[in-house]
Amino acid sequence: MSDLVDTIGRAILAGVDAEDQLAVVRRAAEADRATHDLLQQAVTAARAGGHSWAAIGSTLGLTRQAAQQRFGRDDAGDDTGDNSNVPDGPEERWLGPVTAFDEMAELEIAGRLGWHTVGAGLLRHRMVRTATQWEHKRVLWTGSLARYERDGWQVGCRALPWVYLVRDTGEPAQQPAR
C-alpha cells in the first residue's frame, strides 16, 4: 500500500510547485476523482465477473448493502446515479448487452456504420456516430499507450482491466441494412 501511496503522491506533485499549496490541492482532487472512477470500474468488473455484493463489500470494509448503494446501478441503468451518462440525441447510443466474448465483433459492426466507443459500463458501450468508419481495439491497461498512438489509435475509454482504443479509418460509414 505504501508503494501505491508513494506513486500517487509523486504523480500529484509532478509538474507543480510543491510550495503552491492550492496547485497541490487541485492535483490531489484530480487524483481523487480518477481513483474513484477506477474503483467504480473495478467494482463493475468484479460484478460482471460474478462476485457478490457481500464479497465486494467485505473487500472494501463495507456491508453488502453499503457496497451496493455506493457502487450499484439505479433502475434507469445509469452507473452514476445521475443522468450525465444517458445518451441525449440520435448521434449517441448504448451498444449492449455485450460480453468480453462478443463485444469486439459487435464493435466491428458498429465501427463500419460510423459508431465508436466513448465510454463503457457494465455489459455495454456508449457510442458516438460520425460520418466515417472506425476500428476498435481492446488492450490490457498495462502502461504506456504510445506505441498505439504512433499508429493513429486514440483512447475511446478506459474500463478496468481494459483500454478501448479507436481509430478513424477515413472511409465513409456504411449505411445500415434495411
QUIJORA-V292176 format. One record per residue. N is the residue number from 1. SS is DSSP state (~ for helix, > for strand, _ for the rest). PHI is phi in whole degrees, 0 to 359 (* if undefined). Layout:
n:N ss:SS phi:PHI
n:N ss:SS phi:PHI
//
This chain:
n:1 ss:_ phi:*
n:2 ss:~ phi:294
n:3 ss:~ phi:296
n:4 ss:~ phi:294
n:5 ss:~ phi:299
n:6 ss:~ phi:297
n:7 ss:~ phi:296
n:8 ss:~ phi:295
n:9 ss:~ phi:300
n:10 ss:~ phi:296
n:11 ss:~ phi:295
n:12 ss:~ phi:295
n:13 ss:~ phi:279
n:14 ss:_ phi:297
n:15 ss:_ phi:82
n:16 ss:_ phi:235
n:17 ss:_ phi:282
n:18 ss:_ phi:300
n:19 ss:_ phi:283
n:20 ss:_ phi:277
n:21 ss:~ phi:299
n:22 ss:~ phi:290
n:23 ss:~ phi:294
n:24 ss:~ phi:293
n:25 ss:~ phi:299
n:26 ss:~ phi:299
n:27 ss:~ phi:292
n:28 ss:~ phi:295
n:29 ss:~ phi:294
n:30 ss:~ phi:298
n:31 ss:~ phi:295
n:32 ss:~ phi:298
n:33 ss:~ phi:297
n:34 ss:~ phi:295
n:35 ss:~ phi:290
n:36 ss:~ phi:298
n:37 ss:~ phi:299
n:38 ss:~ phi:296
n:39 ss:~ phi:296
n:40 ss:~ phi:300
n:41 ss:~ phi:296
n:42 ss:~ phi:295
n:43 ss:~ phi:295
n:44 ss:~ phi:300
n:45 ss:~ phi:295
n:46 ss:~ phi:296
n:47 ss:~ phi:296
n:48 ss:~ phi:297
n:49 ss:_ phi:277
n:50 ss:_ phi:98
n:51 ss:_ phi:282
n:52 ss:_ phi:281
n:53 ss:~ phi:298
n:54 ss:~ phi:296
n:55 ss:~ phi:294
n:56 ss:~ phi:295
n:57 ss:~ phi:301
n:58 ss:~ phi:300
n:59 ss:~ phi:298
n:60 ss:~ phi:268
n:61 ss:_ phi:75
n:62 ss:_ phi:239
n:63 ss:_ phi:284
n:64 ss:~ phi:304
n:65 ss:~ phi:295
n:66 ss:~ phi:296
n:67 ss:~ phi:296
n:68 ss:~ phi:294
n:69 ss:~ phi:293
n:70 ss:~ phi:284
n:71 ss:~ phi:244
n:72 ss:_ phi:284
n:73 ss:_ phi:267
n:74 ss:_ phi:277
n:75 ss:_ phi:297
n:76 ss:_ phi:282
n:77 ss:_ phi:85
n:78 ss:_ phi:273
n:79 ss:_ phi:289
n:80 ss:_ phi:258
n:81 ss:_ phi:88
n:82 ss:_ phi:237
n:83 ss:_ phi:258
n:84 ss:_ phi:293
n:85 ss:_ phi:259
n:86 ss:_ phi:274
n:87 ss:_ phi:305
n:88 ss:_ phi:242
n:89 ss:_ phi:194
n:90 ss:_ phi:292
n:91 ss:_ phi:267
n:92 ss:> phi:229
n:93 ss:> phi:198
n:94 ss:> phi:260
n:95 ss:> phi:256
n:96 ss:> phi:160
n:97 ss:_ phi:284
n:98 ss:_ phi:227
n:99 ss:_ phi:241
n:100 ss:_ phi:300
n:101 ss:_ phi:277
n:102 ss:_ phi:243
n:103 ss:~ phi:295
n:104 ss:~ phi:292
n:105 ss:~ phi:295
n:106 ss:~ phi:293
n:107 ss:~ phi:293
n:108 ss:~ phi:297
n:109 ss:~ phi:298
n:110 ss:~ phi:299
n:111 ss:~ phi:299
n:112 ss:~ phi:296
n:113 ss:_ phi:271
n:114 ss:_ phi:98
n:115 ss:> phi:266
n:116 ss:> phi:220
n:117 ss:> phi:289
n:118 ss:> phi:234
n:119 ss:> phi:191
n:120 ss:> phi:216
n:121 ss:> phi:227
n:122 ss:_ phi:296
n:123 ss:_ phi:62
n:124 ss:> phi:203
n:125 ss:> phi:233
n:126 ss:> phi:274
n:127 ss:> phi:240
n:128 ss:> phi:236
n:129 ss:> phi:257
n:130 ss:_ phi:231
n:131 ss:_ phi:275
n:132 ss:> phi:241
n:133 ss:> phi:281
n:134 ss:> phi:229
n:135 ss:> phi:258
n:136 ss:> phi:236
n:137 ss:> phi:219
n:138 ss:> phi:247
n:139 ss:> phi:230
n:140 ss:> phi:293
n:141 ss:_ phi:280
n:142 ss:_ phi:240
n:143 ss:_ phi:159
n:144 ss:_ phi:299
n:145 ss:_ phi:254
n:146 ss:~ phi:304
n:147 ss:~ phi:296
n:148 ss:~ phi:283
n:149 ss:~ phi:298
n:150 ss:_ phi:298
n:151 ss:_ phi:266
n:152 ss:_ phi:91
n:153 ss:_ phi:282
n:154 ss:> phi:229
n:155 ss:> phi:286
n:156 ss:> phi:279
n:157 ss:> phi:191
n:158 ss:> phi:244
n:159 ss:> phi:213
n:160 ss:_ phi:319
n:161 ss:_ phi:268
n:162 ss:> phi:252
n:163 ss:> phi:241
n:164 ss:> phi:260
n:165 ss:> phi:258
n:166 ss:> phi:228
n:167 ss:> phi:214
n:168 ss:> phi:286
n:169 ss:> phi:278
n:170 ss:> phi:82
n:171 ss:> phi:276
n:172 ss:> phi:300
n:173 ss:_ phi:296
n:174 ss:_ phi:285
n:175 ss:_ phi:271
n:176 ss:_ phi:296
n:177 ss:_ phi:292
n:178 ss:_ phi:258
//
